[in-house]
Amino acid sequence: MKNEHTLSGLAVANFNKQIDGKETMLCILTNSKGAELSITNYGAKIVSLMVPNRDGEFVDVVTGHNTIDEYLTSEEPYFGAICGRYGNRIAKGKFILDGILYDKLAINNGPNSLHGGIKGFNSVVWDLKQIDQQTVELKYTSIDGEEGFPGNLNTTVTYHLSNDNEVIITYQATTDKPTILNLTNHSYFNLSGQGNPSVYNHSLMINADYYLPTDETAIPYGPKEKVEGTPMDFRTPHEVGERIEEEFEALKFGKGYDHTYILNKGNENELSFCARCSSPITGIVMECYTTEPGVQLYTGNWMTGNFVGKNGQRYPARAALCLETQHFPNSPNNPDYPSVTLRPDDTFRSQTIYKFSVE
């Protein structure tokens, strides 16, 4: 085992460590096409994803680190991670649920709480069980009061690498008292290969007529707005870098794209088309499907390139993009948004698929 390496060049042994009394590890999934998905139970993170390019060569399309120690000290703690209990932001770290004020959420992003707080789901060790060669199940119990959230929450995330080169992420959660929940995967994609310095040339399409404008702290400040006639419009394919520097308030506030798109849905919880992205260099196409009502497009605006990632690569600003399927930012404080409340009698279920092909 100590000499085992992934197709992407990672040493499996470099992910073995004891954290908070639990063992971390790297789990490798492979399918009949030769694609490979590597997952660590630290933060339930996608560490590498090898898919074929137009020449049949396998390319790692997600950013990340070579070792578990690098993940522990990374200036980007969300690479490939499951974010929770609440992915995205909650204004001023407080919300009211059933008349009770919860105001002890960590303020870790300007004046707001981001991605579950100081030690969100991205920074804990999950219980990992490999179901088969193509499937892994991860479980985590978040105790009542953890990071200021109410209720003992039991969460299960399943990753499945299908023979159609799909990464299928299935979420399920239950609670013993009313709580709020917004789970997402925060993989950073570069379809030209991780370490390529820019996603400006990626073609992107998002199935959304509306987006949520945000203030300078990235909190939605008003009603949804049409993308039509703005640089936020990806209803037809555009290069990511085509309009990113335009004089447009949303882009200035976010230093680029960092916004929630309200997906066009027939039925509220249906699994439907979300987005399509492709690289002209590799020909790799990624299609995204989700049951979630929204997707956060983030173009890696705050990456610095200061640290070394996998295989000696660096990740400067906009060297990757995220398509984080989720509910909306600050939903607990906006009754007009789809509800993020989970009650003891209910089970939270969600699914997102990233499907890879070539053109």
C-alpha positions as CSV (number, residue, x, y, z in Angstrom):
1,M,0.0,0.0,0.0
2,K,2.8,2.4,0.8
3,N,4.1,2.4,-2.8
4,E,0.6,2.7,-4.3
5,H,0.1,5.7,-6.6
6,T,-2.9,7.1,-8.3
7,L,-3.1,7.6,-12.0
8,S,-2.7,11.3,-11.3
9,G,0.6,10.6,-9.5
10,L,-0.5,10.9,-5.9
11,A,1.1,8.6,-3.3
12,V,-1.7,7.0,-1.3
13,A,0.5,6.8,1.8
14,N,0.8,10.6,1.9
15,F,-2.9,10.7,2.9
16,N,-2.6,8.5,6.0
17,K,-2.6,10.5,9.2
18,Q,-4.4,10.6,12.5
19,I,-6.5,13.8,12.9
20,D,-8.9,14.3,15.9
21,G,-8.3,10.7,16.8
22,K,-9.5,9.4,13.4
23,E,-7.5,8.0,10.5
24,T,-7.4,9.8,7.2
25,M,-6.9,8.0,3.9
26,L,-7.2,8.2,0.2
27,C,-9.8,6.1,-1.6
28,I,-9.4,5.4,-5.3
29,L,-12.4,4.8,-7.6
30,T,-12.0,3.5,-11.2
31,N,-14.5,2.7,-13.9
32,S,-14.6,0.5,-17.0
33,K,-13.3,3.4,-19.2
34,G,-10.1,3.8,-17.1
35,A,-11.3,7.1,-15.5
36,E,-10.2,7.6,-11.8
37,L,-11.6,9.6,-8.9
38,S,-9.6,10.0,-5.7
39,I,-11.3,10.9,-2.5
40,T,-10.0,11.7,1.0
41,N,-12.2,11.4,4.1
42,Y,-10.6,14.6,5.4
43,G,-13.4,17.0,4.4
44,A,-14.8,14.4,2.0
45,K,-12.7,16.0,-0.6
46,I,-12.2,15.2,-4.3
47,V,-8.4,15.2,-4.6
48,S,-8.0,14.2,-8.2
49,L,-10.2,13.3,-11.2
50,M,-8.7,11.8,-14.3
51,V,-10.8,11.8,-17.4
52,P,-9.8,11.4,-21.1
53,N,-9.1,14.2,-23.5
54,R,-9.9,14.2,-27.2
55,D,-6.7,12.1,-27.8
56,G,-7.7,9.5,-25.2
57,E,-5.0,10.7,-22.8
58,F,-6.1,11.1,-19.1
59,V,-6.1,14.5,-17.6
60,D,-6.5,15.6,-14.0
61,V,-9.2,18.3,-14.1
62,V,-9.4,19.4,-10.4
63,T,-7.0,21.4,-8.3
64,G,-5.7,20.1,-5.0
65,H,-2.6,19.0,-3.0
66,N,-0.1,16.1,-2.9
67,T,-0.5,15.3,0.8
68,I,-2.9,15.5,3.7
69,D,-0.4,17.8,5.5
70,E,-0.7,20.3,2.6
71,Y,-4.5,20.2,2.9
72,L,-4.2,21.0,6.6
73,T,-2.2,24.1,6.0
74,S,-3.6,25.2,2.7
75,E,-4.6,28.9,2.1
76,E,-7.5,27.4,0.1
77,P,-9.3,25.0,2.6
78,Y,-12.2,24.2,0.2
79,F,-10.4,22.5,-2.7
80,G,-12.8,19.6,-3.6
81,A,-14.5,19.7,-0.2
82,I,-18.0,19.1,1.0
83,C,-19.1,22.4,2.5
84,G,-21.6,22.4,5.4
85,R,-23.5,22.7,7.5
86,Y,-24.2,25.8,5.4
87,G,-22.3,26.2,2.2
88,N,-22.0,29.8,1.1
89,R,-22.7,32.8,3.3
90,I,-25.0,33.7,6.2
91,A,-25.2,37.4,6.8
92,K,-23.6,38.5,10.1
93,G,-23.4,34.9,11.3
94,K,-27.0,34.9,12.7
95,F,-30.5,33.6,11.8
96,I,-33.9,33.0,13.4
97,L,-35.5,29.6,13.2
98,D,-38.9,28.9,14.8
99,G,-38.6,32.2,16.8
100,I,-35.2,31.3,18.2
101,L,-32.2,33.5,17.5
102,Y,-29.0,31.6,16.6
103,D,-26.2,34.2,16.7
104,K,-23.1,32.3,17.5
105,L,-22.0,31.4,13.9
106,A,-18.4,32.2,13.2
107,I,-17.7,35.4,11.4
108,N,-15.0,34.1,9.0
109,N,-15.7,36.0,5.7
110,G,-15.8,39.8,6.2
111,P,-18.9,40.4,8.4
112,N,-20.5,37.1,7.4
113,S,-20.3,33.3,8.2
114,L,-19.0,31.2,5.3
115,H,-19.1,27.5,4.5
116,G,-20.1,26.3,7.9
117,G,-17.7,28.3,10.0
118,I,-14.1,27.9,11.4
119,K,-14.3,24.1,11.3
120,G,-17.0,23.2,8.8
121,F,-17.5,19.9,7.1
122,N,-14.5,20.6,4.9
123,S,-12.2,20.3,7.9
124,V,-13.5,17.2,9.7
125,V,-12.7,13.6,9.3
126,W,-15.6,11.6,7.8
127,D,-16.2,7.9,8.3
128,L,-15.4,6.3,4.9
129,K,-16.7,3.0,3.6
130,Q,-15.8,1.9,0.1
131,I,-18.9,0.1,-1.3
132,D,-17.3,-1.2,-4.5
133,Q,-14.6,-0.2,-7.1
134,Q,-16.8,2.7,-8.3
135,T,-18.5,3.9,-5.1
136,V,-17.5,5.3,-1.7
137,E,-19.8,6.4,1.2
138,L,-18.8,9.0,3.7
139,K,-20.7,9.8,7.0
140,Y,-20.4,12.5,9.5
141,T,-22.4,13.4,12.6
142,S,-22.3,17.1,13.5
143,I,-23.3,17.5,17.1
144,D,-25.9,19.9,18.4
145,G,-24.3,23.4,18.8
146,E,-21.3,22.6,16.6
147,E,-20.3,25.9,14.9
148,G,-23.4,27.4,16.4
149,F,-25.9,25.3,14.5
150,P,-28.8,23.5,16.3
151,G,-29.5,19.8,16.2
152,N,-27.5,16.6,15.9
153,L,-27.2,16.2,12.2
154,N,-26.3,12.9,10.5
155,T,-25.0,13.4,7.0
156,T,-24.1,10.8,4.3
157,V,-22.4,11.7,1.0
158,T,-21.9,9.1,-1.7
159,Y,-19.5,9.5,-4.6
160,H,-20.1,7.2,-7.6
161,L,-17.9,7.1,-10.7
162,S,-20.2,5.7,-13.4
163,N,-19.1,3.9,-16.6
164,D,-20.3,6.9,-18.5
165,N,-17.6,9.1,-16.8
166,E,-20.1,10.7,-14.5
167,V,-19.2,11.8,-11.0
168,I,-22.5,11.3,-9.1
169,I,-22.7,12.9,-5.7
170,T,-25.7,12.0,-3.6
171,Y,-26.4,13.7,-0.3
172,Q,-28.7,12.6,2.6
173,A,-29.1,14.0,6.0
174,T,-31.4,13.8,9.1
175,T,-31.6,15.8,12.3
176,D,-33.1,15.4,15.8
177,K,-34.2,19.1,16.1
178,P,-35.0,21.8,13.5
179,T,-31.9,23.1,11.8
180,I,-30.7,24.6,8.6
181,L,-28.7,22.8,5.9
182,N,-27.0,23.7,2.6
183,L,-24.5,21.2,1.3
184,T,-22.3,21.5,-1.8
185,N,-19.1,20.2,-3.3
186,H,-16.5,22.9,-3.8
187,S,-14.3,21.3,-6.5
188,Y,-12.2,23.7,-8.6
189,F,-12.2,22.6,-12.2
190,N,-9.7,23.4,-15.0
191,L,-10.7,21.2,-18.0
192,S,-7.3,22.0,-19.7
193,G,-5.7,20.2,-16.8
194,Q,-5.0,21.2,-13.2
195,G,-2.1,23.7,-13.2
196,N,-3.1,25.3,-16.4
197,P,-2.9,29.0,-15.5
198,S,-6.3,30.2,-16.7
199,V,-9.9,29.2,-17.4
200,Y,-10.5,32.3,-19.5
201,N,-10.8,30.2,-22.7
202,H,-13.3,27.8,-21.2
203,S,-16.7,27.9,-22.9
204,L,-19.5,28.1,-20.3
205,M,-23.2,27.8,-20.5
206,I,-25.6,28.1,-17.5
207,N,-29.3,27.2,-17.6
208,A,-30.5,30.3,-15.8
209,D,-32.5,33.3,-16.7
210,Y,-31.9,35.0,-13.3
211,Y,-29.1,35.5,-10.9
212,L,-28.8,37.1,-7.4
213,P,-27.1,40.4,-7.2
214,T,-24.9,40.7,-4.1
215,D,-23.4,43.6,-2.1
216,E,-19.7,44.1,-1.5
217,T,-19.8,41.4,1.2
218,A,-21.3,38.8,-1.3
219,I,-24.7,38.8,0.4
220,P,-27.8,39.0,-1.9
221,Y,-29.3,42.5,-1.3
222,G,-32.5,42.4,-3.3
223,P,-34.7,40.6,-5.7
224,K,-33.4,38.3,-8.4
225,E,-32.4,40.1,-11.7
226,K,-32.4,39.0,-15.3
227,V,-29.1,38.0,-16.8
228,E,-30.3,39.3,-20.1
229,G,-28.3,42.2,-21.4
230,T,-25.5,41.8,-18.8
231,P,-22.2,40.0,-18.6
232,M,-23.9,37.5,-16.2
233,D,-25.7,36.0,-19.2
234,F,-24.5,32.4,-19.9
235,R,-27.7,31.1,-21.4
236,T,-25.7,30.7,-24.6
237,P,-22.0,29.7,-24.5
238,H,-19.5,32.4,-23.7
239,E,-15.8,32.2,-22.9
240,V,-15.3,32.7,-19.1
241,G,-12.9,35.6,-19.7
242,E,-14.9,37.3,-22.4
243,R,-16.7,39.8,-20.1
244,I,-15.2,39.2,-16.7
245,E,-13.4,42.6,-16.6
246,E,-16.4,44.6,-17.7
247,E,-17.5,47.7,-15.7
248,F,-20.4,45.9,-14.0
249,E,-21.2,46.3,-10.3
250,A,-21.6,42.5,-9.6
251,L,-18.3,41.7,-11.2
252,K,-16.5,44.5,-9.3
253,F,-17.9,43.4,-6.0
254,G,-16.9,39.8,-6.6
255,K,-13.5,40.5,-8.3
256,G,-15.1,38.4,-11.1
257,Y,-17.8,35.8,-11.1
258,D,-18.9,34.7,-7.6
259,H,-22.7,34.6,-7.9
260,T,-25.7,32.3,-7.5
261,Y,-27.6,31.6,-10.6
262,I,-31.3,30.6,-10.2
263,L,-31.6,27.5,-12.3
264,N,-34.5,27.1,-14.8
265,K,-36.6,24.3,-13.3
266,G,-39.8,22.5,-14.3
267,N,-40.3,20.9,-11.0
268,E,-38.7,22.1,-7.8
269,N,-36.6,19.0,-6.9
270,E,-36.1,17.4,-10.3
271,L,-32.7,16.4,-11.6
272,S,-32.2,18.8,-14.4
273,F,-29.5,20.4,-16.6
274,C,-27.5,23.0,-14.8
275,A,-24.4,23.9,-16.9
276,R,-22.0,22.9,-19.6
277,C,-18.3,23.8,-19.7
278,S,-15.5,22.9,-22.1
279,S,-11.8,23.4,-22.9
280,P,-10.6,24.1,-26.4
281,I,-7.2,22.7,-25.4
282,T,-8.2,19.2,-24.4
283,G,-11.7,19.0,-25.9
284,I,-13.0,17.9,-22.5
285,V,-16.6,18.7,-21.8
286,M,-18.2,18.8,-18.4
287,E,-22.0,18.8,-18.1
288,C,-23.6,19.4,-14.7
289,Y,-27.1,18.2,-13.6
290,T,-28.6,18.8,-10.2
291,T,-31.7,18.7,-8.0
292,E,-30.6,21.9,-6.3
293,P,-32.4,25.2,-7.2
294,G,-29.1,27.2,-7.8
295,V,-25.5,27.0,-8.7
296,Q,-22.7,29.3,-7.5
297,L,-20.3,30.2,-10.3
298,Y,-16.9,31.1,-8.8
299,T,-14.0,31.8,-11.0
300,G,-11.2,31.4,-8.4
301,N,-10.8,35.2,-8.0
302,W,-9.1,35.0,-4.7
303,M,-6.5,32.3,-5.5
304,T,-3.0,33.7,-5.3
305,G,-0.6,31.1,-6.8
306,N,1.5,31.5,-3.6
307,F,1.6,27.8,-2.8
308,V,2.4,24.7,-4.7
309,G,-0.4,22.3,-5.6
310,K,-0.4,18.9,-7.1
311,N,2.7,17.8,-9.0
312,G,4.4,21.2,-8.5
313,Q,1.6,23.2,-10.1
314,R,0.6,26.6,-8.9
315,Y,-2.9,28.1,-9.0
316,P,-3.0,31.8,-9.7
317,A,-6.3,33.8,-9.7
318,R,-8.8,32.4,-12.2
319,A,-6.8,29.2,-12.8
320,A,-10.0,27.2,-12.1
321,L,-13.7,27.6,-11.7
322,C,-16.4,26.2,-9.4
323,L,-19.9,25.2,-10.2
324,E,-21.3,24.7,-6.7
325,T,-24.8,23.4,-6.8
326,Q,-26.8,24.5,-3.8
327,H,-29.5,26.6,-2.2
328,F,-29.1,30.3,-2.1
329,P,-26.8,32.4,0.1
330,N,-28.4,33.8,3.3
331,S,-31.6,31.8,2.8
332,P,-32.4,31.5,6.5
333,N,-32.8,35.3,6.5
334,N,-34.8,35.5,3.3
335,P,-38.2,33.8,3.5
336,D,-38.7,34.3,-0.2
337,Y,-35.9,31.8,-1.0
338,P,-36.4,28.1,-1.2
339,S,-36.3,26.8,2.4
340,V,-33.1,25.3,3.9
341,T,-34.9,24.2,7.1
342,L,-34.6,20.5,7.9
343,R,-36.9,19.0,10.5
344,P,-36.7,15.8,12.5
345,D,-39.6,14.2,10.5
346,D,-37.9,14.9,7.2
347,T,-34.9,13.5,5.3
348,F,-32.7,15.9,3.2
349,R,-31.9,14.4,-0.2
350,S,-30.0,16.0,-3.1
351,Q,-28.0,14.8,-6.1
352,T,-25.5,16.5,-8.4
353,I,-23.9,14.9,-11.5
354,Y,-20.7,16.1,-13.3
355,K,-20.6,14.2,-16.6
356,F,-17.4,14.2,-18.7
357,S,-17.1,13.7,-22.5
358,V,-15.1,15.1,-25.4
359,E,-15.8,17.2,-28.4
